[in-house]
């Protein structure tokens, strides 16, 4: 039996600032970061807290401080009623944006009227691959060895196969920092960032005296004013002696969270809400694990076809910069308009808190489209073990 899909509207999209690894959020738990984002996304419409059908949260390493179904814990910490359920999902780097797509689909098929999606990740507290690395031994067999490759090795393979030079990678990284710094200076992130108040107590080493630390985090820590092509050219390669991928042309390990409030048309009218825009569609595609960074090359055309749009109709593209090598390979292969790709900089400058990034970049895209009066935007990224994700939204 066929059913007409209803629209899912994005009402709010907010995020915390993104902090560096061991930076300003060093002692802040990921469930507290997420609770802050969840509070913020309904702050203007607290009456909707009672109407939320589900909270879907992405997390790439859901263990330790961000284990135990971090979505449910943060939802309760944020003061939502007990009857509001929550679940944590994991599609690695696309977890946050996948959460948005799943939440939108619940509304589109008529199963929910109010949903919250988002993501959280503390790479300071939970290391890459988690606290206990327990890969299946079979991944080290010849047929499966690509599963065991570190993402840096896959970036080297993409750079080699798509002929992306070290100089081009460094230039791309410098431009990411330049755009991020310019956007921050212009106040472009102000509408999407929820300032975070840090209040910590420490015992002085060897003493019983308590020291208080209080400060407010208002902006992203990652963008570096001193980033130049000359400085990046001096960095050694990290993953292969004769390679081209360095710490300077790779995304930064980071801590952060984001949340998105989605509703049906019924709720829009009932509460007289002004939406940021409308979710249109999303897609996921698989690629060989050894070149996982090229994933968006497959997901983007698929998503555009589902949306009935041409590539040149996109006004804003948030292409997660896991590495300069893979971002450039995708841009070059699909002939993406570089002026539309990451206008406010990307993960090389702004950071990449894994499972939170998709939600964070959704907030950046939706507010960016509103500010520039753009119509269609896309969030897209590569995914570990060989996948690509793309999502298209319309701005009003």
ABEGO torsion letter per residue (X at the ends): XBBBBBBBBBABBBBBBBBBBGBAAAABBAAAAAAAAAAAAAAABAAAAAABABBBBBBABBBEAABGGAAAAAAAAAGBBAABBBBBBBAEAAAAAAAAAAAAAAAAAGABABBBBEBBBBAAABBBGEABBBBBAAAABAAAAAAABBAAAAAAAAAAAAGBBAAAAAAAAAAAAAAAAAAAAAGAAAAABBBBBBBBBBBBBGBABBBBBBBBBABBAABBAABBAAAAAABBBAABAABABBAAABBBBBBEBBBBBBBBAAAAAAAGBBBAEBBABBBBBBBBAAAAAAAAAAAAAAAAAAAGBBAAABABBBBBBABAAAAAAAAAAAGBBAAABGAAEBAAAAEBBEAAAAAAAAAAAAAAAAAAGBABBBBBBBBBGGBBBBBBBBBX
